[in-house]
């Protein structure tokens, strides 16, 4: 469970940044743009997996060109591959400049725009390369033993930071070298697992000299420290920044291990001085997440994103700026009662442009640095996911409930122009359902924005089976998101109306609305869900005898809880990676700060009313009231919510003679990343719904 709005984009990026099989495998089949033909003009799982997924991009120094990556998936080969493209910023002259099985990504213009630096696995591990802008004269620049995960050149390009992993802690083989085949792990502290891996190493920033042809003299600027920078599992090069003179590096780290790490979100921004090899913590005393530093172009300021409270990972993500001369820190985004999700400085250092969610869309905004005044730039039914400067304007990736990421240029007056059309050949073959925004009155007389997605060719004179979509996070917005799995348009294409409420506990509607859910999983948020489905059920085109509820993560918890409290509203449930037994979840999850904050404390704290309410309302305690078919889905590499939660829910349903099905993935984590597993997910999902709702 993760709460930041970037999480969905981050997950898509992680699944699309490289091959899903080892780079040294003998199969070097080339995976490129799909030529799929869609029958019937309705979205299918195969059509979703045929779409190219735009990754990172970079603007050339003259702002006339973009270099960007696209990942393609092969269902038969069950893997992906990433290629690089160059396009003019006005959308003309789009050229693919790589075509290999080695997954090139993370393009950056260097050498005054004459070269593009990028990451490639061609040498057998991920290393830094460069090439001409037409894809010729490829040359390997780095040769790091463990490969690299990201890079950033200093402003004068004489130095570079590379992210690579280092071993932390003692392994079984270290302790018992005569037992090289032993697989057991001897553990004596917390945070021994994270997300989907056993914690045996940590990413570190390495700084090296770049002489124009190779990287030499690499030095770990966190040498000997058992901490991570950037932060696992989703942090990347955005958590590291050069100053304008190239003699200092700001980096994000949570310098804690074991139990201390597991119960705290207190990361800081550290500045490493290359001249004297000293490190300074510039956010000492700021107790929540501090991440994503950037220096202003004029060198006078450093900015970063900051959360106020330790242990609260869904706290407001605030933009801070510090005057480097005086040390004064200012809360720049105070007028924006939501999160700052991505940002960039203007070239004159007088403004900061950022992305934030408000009323279920993520738009571009500007902050006047002197006055800290916020103004909105873009509007529309879409989400921006990234933002960057492009000459006198801006550029970013944009998606919606009806379209995956494409790159758009944006002028400062708000005009938006689409630059890439990666999946136009597929969209042209599909009929999408209409998306409608409704404001509904909740049980406590608040207004709740709810998206309603209708089937293509919707006929209001017919009755349709209808799905309540329960969001995960728990504090991730139900905005104009695009997902290659939890996709409302493919649900609509299968003949379902989809009801997606921005229930309590979501950002974009003020801090009180967002924070209400903490310690109250079974309270107002559940009432909000029922309000949404009950209000839509008043419509004559909703078949109230064919209602379903579906969701993942916190949405999976919601489904398990609704199963014991829905008063026969629903005829089918689907829960993916959901919490079934809250007491077990408290002790199983690796990020204890999350459980402590959201559950209110431990179940053995008998004098803690918030914790006792949480555990008294654990879904597993209401199985005696279950009466509806349920499909449980889980991945065994999910260390956030362990797979035994899904298995236990399935077992409980079977023992109660409730029709049930379990889809278990031994090799997937909190997401489903492999193409064939993704197709299986979609097919199983709709087979279950069709069986009980059609």
N, C-alpha and C positions, 0 to 999 in steps of 0.2 A: 504494500500500500504506500502510495507516495502522493503528495498533495500539490506540488507545484504545477502551474499551467504548462511548463515546458516538458513535463514528463512524457506526454504522448509524443511530442516531436522528438524528444530524446530517445524514446524507445524505437521510433521509426528510424532515427538516424543510426542507432546501434545495430538494428537489424539490416541496414542497407549499406553500411560502410565498407563491407568487405565480403570475401567469399565465405560461404557457410561450411566449407570443407577446408582441410589443411592446404596451405599454399604449395606444399611439396608433393601433393597427390599426383599420381600418374595421369589422371584424367584432366586434360587441359582443353576441354571443349569450350568454344567461344559462346558466350551468352550475350545477346544483343537485343535490340528493340523488337518487340513482338509484332507479328503480322496477324494476330488473332482475328477471326471472323465471328461475330456474335450473331446468333440466330434469335429471332423473336424480339429484338430490341430491348430485352430486359437484362439487367445486370446479373452476372453469374459469378461464382467463386473464381472460375478460370479467368474471367475478364478482369477481376480485381488483381489477381496475381500476374496478369500480363502487363499491367501498367508500369511504366518507368517511374522511379521514385527519385525526385530531384534532391540532391544532398547539399553540400556547402557550395558557396560561390565566392568569387572575389572580383572586385572592380579594378580595371587597369588604371595606372597612374594618370592617364589622360582622360579617364572616365568615358572612353569610347567603346570599350569592350568588356565583356564578362567572361570569365572562365568558370565553369561549373561542372559538377559531377552528377551522373544519373546511374542508379543501380537497377539492374534487370534481373529477373528471377526466372529460373527454369524449373517447372514442376517435374518433368521426367528426370532431370539430373539432381533435383532436390538441393539446389544451391543457387547462389547469386553471384553477380559480377558487376563491377562499377567501372564506368568509362567517363572520359573527360570531353567537354565540348567548349567551344569558344563562339560567342555570338556578339554582334554589335548591341549596344545598350538601347538602340531603337528597335531591336527585334529582327534586324536584317542579317543576312550572311551567317546563318547558323551552320557550324562545321563540327563534326566529330573528329577529334584529334588523336584519340587512342582507340585501338581495337585489338585488345589482347585478353587472355584469360587471367591476368594478374591483378585485377581490381585496383585501378588507379583512383585516388581520391584526394580531398583536401587541397585543391589547387590554390596557389598564391602567386601573383605577379611579382617578379624580382628583376633586378638589373634594369631599372627604368622601363620596365614593360617589354624588354626584349626576350625574357625567359619566363617560364612558368615552373615554379617548384611544386612538387606533389609527392604523395606517399604511394609507393607501389610495393607489391610483394614479389616482383619478378626475380629477385635474388634468392628467394626462399624464405624471407622474413620481411616484415614491413620496414622499409627504409626510405630516406629522403632522396628524391631524384629531381633533376631539372630537364627541361626541353625547350625547344623553340615554340612559339605560339601556334605553329602549324603542326606540332607533334613530332617534328624531326629532331635528330641529334639528342636523343635521350642519354642522360648520364647520371650514374649513381653518385650521390654526394656523401652519404653516411654509411657506416658499417658498424652498427651498434649490436652487441651480442644478443640482447633480448628483443631487438627490433624497437620501433618507436610507435607511439600512439598519437603524436601531434608535434607541431613545430611552430616556431615564431622567430623571424629574423629581427635583429635590432634595426633601428631606423636607417643607419648607414650601411647595413647588411655586412658589417665586418664580423658580427657575432650572430649566433643562433642558439635558441633554446630548443632542446629536444625532450620530449616526455618518454621515459622508458622505465621499466620496472626493476626493482631491486628486491632481493630476498630479505624478509623480516622474520625473525624468530628461528628457533631450532626445529628442524624436521626430524622425523623418525630415523631417516638414514643418517643424519648427523649424529644422533645419539647412539644408534646401533648400526654401525657400518657393516657389520657381519650379517645383517638381515636386509639385504637390498630389495627383496621382493615382498617384504612386509608392507601391507597397505593400511594398517591401523594408525590412528593419530592419537597421540597422548596430549590431552588438553587440560590446561590448568587455569584458564581465565576466559572471560566472555569475549565476544566479537571474533569467534573462531570461524564463523561463516558469515558471508555477506552476499545478499541478493541471489546469486546462483553459483557461488564458488567458495571453497575453503580458503581462508585467508593465509596465504603463504608468502605473498609478495605485496609490494606497494609501489605505485607510480611516483617517480621523482623527476624534478626538472634538472636537466644537464645543460650546462652552458659550454659552448665551444667556439673556436675561431673559425671563420669562413674566409678562405683565401681566394675565393672565386671559382675554385674547382673541386675542393673537398673540405670536409669539416675535420678539424684536428683539435687536440688539446681539450678533450671533453672533461668536464668536472661536474660532479654531483654537488649541487649547492645545498643539499640536505644530507651530505655525507654522514653516515653513521646514525641517522635519525630513523626510528622505526615508524615514521608517520607517512601519510600520503599527501601528495599534491600533484595533480588535482584530486578532488574528493571522489571516491567511489560511491555509487556505481555509474553516475551520469556526468561527472565533471570532465571537461576537456580543456583545450588550449585557451578557452575564454577565461579561465581562472588564473591565467598568467599574463603579465604585461610588462613591456619594456618602457622605461622613461624616454623622453625625447632625445637625450644625449647618449643613450645606449650604455650607461655605466651603472644602471640599477635595474633590478627585476623585482616586480611585485608579484607575489604568489599567494594562493589560497591554501591554507592547511588547518586541520584540526589536530593539534599536537597533543593527542591523547591516545592511549592504548587500553585494551582490555575492558574491564567494567566501566572505567571512567569514560572511554570512548562510547560504549554501548548506551550510556544514559544521558549523553550530552550532545547538543547540536552546536556547541560553541566553537565555531571555526573563526580564524582571524586572517587578516591581510598582513603578510610579512614582506619587508623590503630588504633585498639582498644587495649590498654594495660591492660591486666587482673590484673596486679600487683597493679596498681593505679587507674584503671577505668577511664583513660583519652583517648581521641580520637584526632588523628592528621590527617589532610588532607595533603597527600603527593603529590597531583597533583594540588595544588592551582596555578591558573594562566594558566593551560592547559584547553582550553575553550570548547573542544568538548567532545564526549563520551570517558570516561576512564573506562574500564571494565576488568574483568577476571584476577585478580592478581594471581601471583604464586611466591613463594619463591624458590630460588635455593637450591639444596640439601646441599650445604656447608654453607648455612646461610648468605652468603655475599651479596646477591642481592635480589631485588624484581623486578618482571617484570609485565607488563600489556599491554593491547591493548589500543591504544589511537587514537582518531580522532582530527584533528587540529582545525576545525572551529565550533563555536557554531551555532546550527540551521541546520547543514548539516548532516543528518543521513547517507548519502551514501559517506561521505568523506573517504579517504584512511584509512583503519584500520591498523595502524602502531604498530610494536612491540617495546616497550620501556623497558629499564633496568636501574634500579637505584642502585648505590653502596651504601649500607646501612651505611658504615663508613663515606664516604665523601659527600653523597647526590648527587653526579654527576648523571645526567640522560643522556642516550644515545639512539638515534633513531637507533635501531639495524637492521631493515629491509629496510634501505634506498635504497639498491641496487635492491630491488624487487618492481617494479612499479605496484603493485597490493595490494590486501588485505591479511593480515594474519588472518586466520579464526579459527584455533585451534592450540594449541602448547603445548609442554612439554619440560622440562629440561632434559638433559642427566644426568646420575647418578654422573658423575664427575664434573658437573657444567661448563664444558668447551664448551658445545654446546647447542643450542636450536633447536628442531625439530618442524616444523610447516607445516600446510596445506595452500596452496594458489592456486588461479586460474590464469592460464595463457593460452591464446589461446584456451579457451573453454574446458579445462580439469583442475581438481583440483588434484594436486600432493603433495607429501611429499618433503620437503626441509630441509636443515640444515644450521644453522648460527653458524659460529665460533665466540664465545663471545668476544675473545680478539680483533680480527680484524674486526668484523661485516661483514664478507664475507659470501655470500649466495651461496649454491651449491644445485643442484637438485638431489634427491635420486631416485624417481620413475618416470616412464613414461608409456604412454599407453592411450587407449581410454576408460577412466573411471574417476570417481571422488572419492577421499577419503573424507570422512565426519568427521572422528575423528582420533586422533592420541594418542598413549600412548607408554611408554617404555615396552619392554618385554625382559628381560635379556640383551643380547648384541645387540638386534635389536629393532624393532618397531612393533606395531600392530595397526590396525584401521579398521573401517567399510568402505566398498567400494561398489559403485554402478555404473551403466552405463545406457544408454538409453535402454538397453536390459536386465537389471537385477536389482532387488531390493538389498538392503543392505545385504552383507555378510561380515564376519570377515576375514581379511587377515593378515598374518604375513609378515613382510618386513625386509630383512637384509639391512645393511647400504650400501651394494654395489648395492642395487636396486632390488634384486631378490624378487619376490612376490609369496606367497603360500597361497592358499585358505584354511581356517580352517573350516568354517561352510558351510553347504549345505542345508540351511533351506528349500528352495523351489525347490530343484532339482526334486522332484517328480512331480511338476507342469511344470517346464521348459521342462522336458523330453516329455511332451505331447503337446508342442507348437512349431510351426515354427515361428521364428522371422524374421522380415524384415531386409535387409542389411542397415547399416548406413554408409553414405558416407560424407566425409569432402570436401567442395568446397570453394575456395577463389574467390570472385566476386568483380569486380571493380565498385565502387559506383559513383554517379553523380559528386562527387568532387575528383575523381581519387584516392580514398583510397581503400585498400584491406579489404574486409569483409568476415570473416569465416562464412559459412553457413552449417548447418547439413541438409542432405537430407535423409529421412527415406523412404525406398521403401516397398511396400506390399510384404509379403511372396510369393515366387515363381514368382517374378517379371519377366515379359516378355517385353523386350524393343520394341517388334513389336506391342504391344497393346497400347491403349491410356487409361490413368487413370485420374479420377478426382483428383484434387490437392488442398491441404490446405496450406495457409500461417499461420504459428503459430506466434502469437504476444505475446511477453513475458511481464510479469508483473514486479513489483518492484518499480519504473521502472528500477532501477540499480541492477538487479539480473542476473547473467550470464546465458546464454543459453549454459550450459556446458553439460557434460554427466550425466544429472540429471535423476532421476527416480521419477515419481509421480504416486500415485494410482488413480488419477483422470485425470489430464492433461498428459496423457501418449501417446507419439507418436506411440508406438508399437501397442496399441489397435486401434489407428486411421489407421495405416497401415494394420492391420488385417482386417479392414472393407473395404479394397480395395482402400485406399487413399494414394497418395504420400504426404509426409509432408515436407514442406520447413520451416526450423527454423533458421532464420538469427541472428547472433550476431551483431545486429544493433547498431547505436550510442547510447551511454548511458549505456554501460555494462562494468564491470571490466574485466581485463585480457588482455587488449590491450593498456595499458598505460593510464595515468591520463587524458590526453587531450581527448581521445576517450570516456572515462567514463563520464567526466564532461560536454561534449558538450550539453547534453540533458536538463540541468537545464535552465528553462526559455524558452525552445524551443521545447515544446512537439509536435507542429504541423509542425516543420521544417525538418531538415536533417533526423531525425529518420523515418519520414513518407516516405521520398525519399528512404531511405535504404530499408524499407519494399517493396516498389514498385520495386526497383532494383532486390531484391531477387526473387519475383514472376515473373517479366518480363524476367529475365535471364533463369529461369527454364522453362518458357513457350516456349522458343526457342527449347526445346527438343521435338522430334517427339512423345515421349510417354506421354507427358502432354496434356490433353484435355483442351484447352484454353476456351472451352465453358462450362466447369464445374469446375470453380475455386471458392474456398471459403476462407474466412478469419475468424479466431477464436482467442479468447484471453480473459484473465481475468485480473482484476485490471487495471494497466496501459495498459495491452493488451486489456481490455474491452474498455477503452478510445480510443485506437488505432482503434478498430473496429468501434466504433461510429463515429470517425472522417473520417475513410476511406469510410464509408457509404455515405458521402457527397462529396467525392473527388476521387473516384476510377475510374471514367471515363469508367464505364461499364465493368471493368475487371472481377468483381466477380458476382456470381449468388446466393450466400448465405452468411449470416453473423451470428456469434454467439458471444455475449458479456456477460461475467460473471463479476458481481461486478465492472462494469466500470463506469468512470466519464462521464456523459452526459452533465451536466450543470456546467461549471467551476465556475460561480459566486456563485451558491448554494454550491458547494463543498468547496469553500474557507471558508464559514461560518459554514458548517455542520461537517467537520472532527474534531476529537478531538485533533489531534497532529498538532497544528498550525505551529510549526516549519517547518513541511513538506510543507504545503501550501505556507508559506512565501518564502521558498527557491526555490521550484520547479516552482511556478507560478510567482515568482519575486516580489510579494507584493499583496496588496489588490486591488480590482477592482475600488475602489473609489480614488486611487492615480492617478489622471489624468495626472500628469507630470512624471509618471514612465513608460518609453517606454516598458520595459520588461513585466511589469504587463499588460499594455494595449494591447500588442500583444497577450499575453496569453488569455485574456478574449475575445478579438476580434475573436479568433480562437476556441472558445468553440464549441464542436460538435453540440449542440442544435441549433446553429445559421445557420446550413446548412441543416436542415431537409427538406427544400424546394427542395433540390437536391437528396433526398433519392429516390431510385428506385429499391431496392433489398430486398428480404425477409430477415427478421432478427428475431432471437431468443434472448430474453433478460432473463438472469438468475440473481437472487439476493437473499441474505439472510437478513431477517429483524433484525437479531442480529448483523449485520455488522455495527459497529459504526465508522469504518474508512471511508467507502464510503456508505452512507445511502441508504436503499432500494428504497427510492423515486426516486433515479437516474435511476434505472432499470425500475421502473413503468412509469416514465415520458417518457423514450425512447420508451417503448412499446406503450403508449398512443399516442405519436406523430406519430408512424408508422401507427397505426390503423386509426387515423384521416386523414392521408394522403393516405389511402387505399393501404398501403404497406402490403403484407402478413406478419404477425407477430405472435409471440407466447411469452408468459411470463411464466417462471418457477420460482415461488416465494416460499421461505422457511421461514416460521415463526420462526423456531427454529435453524437456522444455522447462522454462522457468516461469516467472509471473506472466510472461507473454507467450505467444506461440510464434516462433520465428522461422521455422523450416517450411518451405513451400508445400510439401505433401502433407505435413501435419496441419497446415493452414487450410488446405482444401478439405481434409478430413473433418476439421472443426466445423466449417461451414455446412458440409453435407449432413453431419450429425445434428447440428443445431436446427436445421430446417426440417429434417426428417422427424425430429421429436415434436417440433411445433405443429407440423402438418398432421401428424398422427392424432394429436389431441385437440387441435383447434380448427381442423378442416374436415 
